[in-house]
Amino acid sequence: MNEDQMERLQTYFPKSQGRARVDDRRVLSGTIFFNRNGLRWGDAPPEYGAPKTLYNRWKRWSDMGVFARIMEGLAAQAPDNKMISIDATYFKAHRTASSLGLKKGITPCILGRTSRGKTIKYDKRRYKKRNRIEIMFGRLQDWRRVATRYDRCLKVFCSAIALAATVIFWL
């Protein structure tokens, strides 16, 4: 993690209270290393510090929602956030999926089947960009802790996804 990246993230970390704590940059680098490689916390290389410190900071920051705030903050600063891609499984899992399109103005951009009697209009420009979400899922699968879902706690698992997305797309 270089100085420019750490400077962008510094505002999202909680302030130190009382004793001086271990360098956030070193701990964050260690956390990224562990999430990408799916290692146990006890196997920490010495350059990242004590394994107990890494784990405690990871758990504490996950519970506080630090990684989600980082992802949301950097995503809001992104220059192109006009088009949002959603995987179809989100709509299938959501119980009000049929009415979401009407309420939120969501329009499908996938070509209908040729055997269908009535043709569905779709946006050809957006249809060509439909692979972006599959690419994103593929990149997330490169992060071993996310791909194998080592964390049982939902908050910690979502933090691993937020950290991976932040590093992949905004750092």
Disulfide bonds with the S-S distance in Angstrom:
none
